[in-house]
Amino acid sequence: MGKFDFLDQREHDMRACGMDPVLGESDKLKVNLCMEKKDGI
């Protein structure tokens, strides 16, 4: 997977979780848990 593929996937995951990809963070627990699942943490 190339760098841009990863970034496109990351943006897609952020939007799917309800996170703003420009800010890249959220104060909502549900959104953060969603991103952790997608990151495989």
N, C-alpha and C positions, 0 to 999 in steps of 0.2 A: 504494500500500500504506500503510495507516495504521500508527500507532505500535504499537498493540496487535497487529496482524497480524505486524509485524516481530518483536516480542517473543515471540509464540507460535511463529513459525518458528525463532527463535534457540534457544528452549528445546527444541524438537523436534530441531534439529540437534545441540545439545549432548548430548541423551540418545542420539541415534543414534550419536554418536561415542564414547559411554561416559564423558562428562564430567558432573559434578554441576552442574546449572544454578544451584544455590544458591551454591556456591563460585566457579563461573565460571572456574576454572583447573585445570590438570592438570600434573603433573610427568612425564607419560608422552609421549614423542615421538610415538608413533602417534596418540594422541588429538589432540595439537596440530596435526599434519599434516592430520588429518581435518577439523578446524575451519577451517584455512587454505584447504583446497580448497572448503569450503562458503561461505566468505566471499569467495572469488574473488581472494584475494591472490596 
